[in-house]
Every structure is written in structure tokens, then in C-alpha cells.
Amino acid sequence: MPRIQAPTVAEHRQRQIRLILDAARSLLASSAQPLSLAAVGREAELPRSTVYQYFASRDDLLSAVVADVFPDWSRQVREQVEAALSPGERVWAYIVANVKLFASSEQAVARALADAVDPRVLKGPMEAFHAELQAPLQAALADLGEPHPTATAELVDTLILQLSRNLDRPNGLEETEALAILRRLLGGYLKLPTT
């Protein structure tokens, strides 16, 4: 029987699951190959049998990754928004955090999940993720005095998405270029200081 590497069995179990989820996420970000439990075990430096103790199939593991990444991405954005002081700075923090996510290896994880996971499995978590992100953005826009915060939040997201699509293309935009464009477009409206 393998040795428990934590003070309690529950903590050991959580650590093992965290190792497996992090390994799966790393492989999704860096490999064009389909995810396998054996590859995840190698990446996590765990026997394949250990991975199967926690996840019965590749689909179970992918569902767990989905359940893990969306709250993490949401937390990253929320923390940036909450740290900003003025309503305009909160909207800008939202924009910066989202562009950074699109420019990071997390975008490869998102693409791999979109390719590998049944759309019905992704639908609920994606809707919850979008709603969770929209709440602080809409609140910041309302605090800014925007009479239509819901429609404006959708427009902000559309701008982020459109510019972020250029981050992946050959000869596309760099992250700083995308942010500079968005700041030129929105800086005055958000009452951001000129740089």
C-alpha cells in the first residue's frame, strides 16, 4: 500500500487529486495529443493505477478539469477587479485580467477542453463562468454611471474577445498591443489617467 504523504487520508487524497488536475492542465496547455490517464500519471509522477483510483475515465478527468479551471480563471479576474479603486479602474482591471488569460497558456487549455469535452458538459460551467464574470463588470459599469451596464458589459467582452483572437495568429498582436488598443478606445470613457 502506498505511503500517505499528508497528516490525514483526506488531505492525502486532496493532494493527489491536485497533482492529477495540475498535470492534466499542464498537458492540455502544452500538447496537441489527446489526453490519456497514463500520460497524466507520468506528468504527475504517479502510477496510472493511482490516477484511476480518483478518475474512472478520461471523460471523468476532463469533467474535473473543467470544474477546476473555470472557478480558478474567475478568481483570477475577480481578484484583479476587487483590487482596483475606482469604477473605471475596476473595468480596466477586468479587461487586463481577461487579456492576460487569453495571452497565457490557459488559452491552450481552454481550446483543448473545447476540442476534447462534450459541449453539453461544457455548457453549464461556461454559462456559470460567464455570469460570475459579468457581475463585477456590470457593477463597475453601473458605478461608473453607465445607464446600460448589461449591454455595455457584453460589448466590453466582445472587444476583448475580438482583440484576443489576434493574439494567436502569426504576426498577430502582442498582449501589450492589444491592451494599448483597448485603452485608446475605452480610456476616456473609463476616466483612466492618460499615460
C-alpha positions as CSV (number, residue, x, y, z in Angstrom):
1,M,0.0,0.0,0.0
2,P,1.4,3.4,-0.9
3,R,2.6,5.7,1.9
4,I,0.3,8.5,2.8
5,Q,2.2,11.8,2.4
6,A,-0.1,14.0,4.4
7,P,-1.3,14.3,8.0
8,T,-4.7,12.8,7.2
9,V,-6.1,10.5,4.5
10,A,-8.4,13.3,3.3
11,E,-5.5,15.7,2.9
12,H,-3.5,13.0,1.1
13,R,-6.5,12.4,-1.3
14,Q,-6.8,16.2,-1.9
15,R,-3.1,16.4,-2.7
16,Q,-3.2,13.5,-5.1
17,I,-6.2,15.0,-6.9
18,R,-4.5,18.4,-7.1
19,L,-1.4,16.7,-8.6
20,I,-3.5,14.9,-11.2
21,L,-5.5,18.0,-12.1
22,D,-2.4,20.2,-12.4
23,A,-0.7,17.5,-14.6
24,A,-3.8,17.3,-16.8
25,R,-3.9,21.1,-17.1
26,S,-0.2,21.2,-18.0
27,L,-0.6,18.5,-20.7
28,L,-3.7,20.3,-22.1
29,A,-1.7,23.5,-22.3
30,S,1.4,22.0,-23.9
31,S,0.4,19.1,-26.1
32,A,-1.7,18.6,-29.2
33,Q,-2.0,14.9,-28.3
34,P,-5.3,13.6,-26.8
35,L,-5.2,13.5,-23.0
36,S,-4.7,10.0,-21.5
37,L,-4.8,8.9,-17.9
38,A,-1.4,7.2,-18.4
39,A,0.2,10.5,-19.7
40,V,-1.3,12.4,-16.8
41,G,0.1,9.8,-14.4
42,R,3.6,10.2,-16.0
43,E,3.3,14.0,-15.8
44,A,2.2,13.9,-12.1
45,E,4.8,11.2,-11.4
46,L,2.1,8.9,-10.1
47,P,1.3,5.4,-11.2
48,R,-1.5,5.1,-13.7
49,S,-3.4,2.9,-11.2
50,T,-3.3,5.9,-8.8
51,V,-4.9,8.1,-11.4
52,Y,-7.6,5.5,-11.9
53,Q,-8.3,5.5,-8.2
54,Y,-9.6,9.1,-8.5
55,F,-10.9,9.2,-12.1
56,A,-12.6,6.2,-13.7
57,S,-12.1,7.5,-17.3
58,R,-10.6,10.3,-19.4
59,D,-14.1,11.9,-19.5
60,D,-14.3,11.9,-15.7
61,L,-10.9,13.6,-15.5
62,L,-11.8,16.2,-18.2
63,S,-15.0,17.0,-16.4
64,A,-13.0,17.5,-13.2
65,V,-10.5,19.8,-15.1
66,V,-13.5,21.8,-16.3
67,A,-14.8,22.1,-12.8
68,D,-11.4,23.2,-11.6
69,V,-10.3,25.7,-14.2
70,F,-13.4,27.9,-14.6
71,P,-13.5,28.9,-10.9
72,D,-9.7,29.5,-11.0
73,W,-10.0,31.8,-14.0
74,S,-12.9,33.6,-12.4
75,R,-11.0,34.0,-9.2
76,Q,-8.0,35.5,-11.1
77,V,-10.2,38.1,-12.8
78,R,-12.2,38.8,-9.7
79,E,-9.1,39.4,-7.5
80,Q,-7.8,42.0,-10.1
81,V,-11.2,43.8,-10.3
82,E,-11.6,43.9,-6.5
83,A,-8.1,45.4,-6.0
84,A,-8.9,48.4,-8.2
85,L,-10.2,51.5,-6.6
86,S,-12.4,53.5,-9.0
87,P,-15.2,52.1,-11.2
88,G,-13.2,52.8,-14.3
89,E,-10.1,51.1,-12.9
90,R,-12.3,48.1,-12.0
91,V,-13.5,47.8,-15.6
92,W,-9.9,48.3,-16.8
93,A,-8.7,45.6,-14.3
94,Y,-11.3,43.2,-15.7
95,I,-10.1,43.9,-19.3
96,V,-6.4,43.4,-18.4
97,A,-7.1,40.2,-16.4
98,N,-9.0,38.7,-19.3
99,V,-6.5,39.7,-22.0
100,K,-3.8,38.2,-19.8
101,L,-5.7,34.9,-19.6
102,F,-6.2,34.9,-23.4
103,A,-2.4,35.5,-23.9
104,S,-1.4,32.8,-21.4
105,S,-1.1,29.1,-21.7
106,E,-4.6,28.9,-20.2
107,Q,-5.9,29.7,-23.6
108,A,-4.4,26.5,-24.9
109,V,-6.1,24.7,-22.0
110,A,-9.5,26.3,-23.0
111,R,-9.0,25.3,-26.7
112,A,-8.0,21.7,-25.7
113,L,-11.1,21.4,-23.4
114,A,-13.4,22.8,-26.2
115,D,-12.0,20.1,-28.5
116,A,-12.0,17.2,-26.1
117,V,-15.1,17.7,-23.9
118,D,-18.6,17.1,-24.9
119,P,-20.3,20.5,-25.5
120,R,-23.1,19.5,-23.2
121,V,-20.6,19.0,-20.4
122,L,-19.1,22.5,-21.1
123,K,-22.4,24.4,-21.4
124,G,-23.3,24.7,-17.7
125,P,-19.8,25.6,-16.4
126,M,-19.3,28.1,-19.3
127,E,-22.6,29.8,-18.5
128,A,-21.8,29.9,-14.8
129,F,-18.3,31.2,-15.5
130,H,-19.7,34.0,-17.8
131,A,-22.3,35.0,-15.3
132,E,-19.8,35.1,-12.5
133,L,-17.5,37.3,-14.5
134,Q,-20.3,39.6,-15.7
135,A,-21.5,40.5,-12.2
136,P,-18.4,42.6,-11.1
137,L,-18.1,44.1,-14.6
138,Q,-21.7,45.2,-14.7
139,A,-21.4,46.6,-11.1
140,A,-18.3,48.6,-12.0
141,L,-20.1,49.9,-15.1
142,A,-23.2,50.9,-13.1
143,D,-20.9,52.6,-10.5
144,L,-19.3,54.5,-13.4
145,G,-22.7,55.8,-14.3
146,E,-23.4,53.6,-17.3
147,P,-27.2,53.5,-17.9
148,H,-27.0,50.2,-19.7
149,P,-24.4,48.1,-17.8
150,T,-25.5,44.7,-19.1
151,A,-25.3,45.7,-22.8
152,T,-22.1,47.6,-22.2
153,A,-20.5,44.6,-20.4
154,E,-21.3,42.4,-23.4
155,L,-19.7,45.0,-25.7
156,V,-16.6,45.1,-23.5
157,D,-16.4,41.3,-23.6
158,T,-16.8,41.4,-27.4
159,L,-13.9,43.8,-27.7
160,I,-11.7,41.7,-25.5
161,L,-12.6,38.5,-27.5
162,Q,-12.0,40.1,-30.9
163,L,-8.7,41.5,-30.0
164,S,-7.6,38.4,-28.2
165,R,-8.2,36.3,-31.3
166,N,-5.4,38.3,-32.8
167,L,-3.0,37.1,-30.1
168,D,-2.8,33.6,-31.5
169,R,-2.3,34.5,-35.2
170,P,1.1,34.6,-36.8
171,N,2.2,38.2,-36.9
172,G,-0.8,39.0,-34.6
173,L,-0.9,41.4,-31.8
174,E,1.2,41.2,-28.7
175,E,-0.6,41.4,-25.3
176,T,0.7,44.9,-24.7
177,E,-0.5,46.0,-28.2
178,A,-4.0,44.6,-27.6
179,L,-4.2,46.4,-24.3
180,A,-2.9,49.6,-25.8
181,I,-5.7,49.5,-28.4
182,L,-8.4,48.8,-25.8
183,R,-7.0,51.6,-23.6
184,R,-7.1,54.1,-26.5
185,L,-10.7,53.0,-27.2
186,L,-12.0,53.0,-23.6
187,G,-9.6,55.1,-21.5
188,G,-11.6,58.3,-21.9
189,Y,-14.9,56.6,-21.2
190,L,-13.4,54.8,-18.1
191,K,-11.9,58.1,-16.9
192,L,-8.4,56.5,-16.8
193,P,-5.4,58.7,-16.5
194,T,-3.5,59.2,-19.7
195,T,-0.1,57.6,-20.0
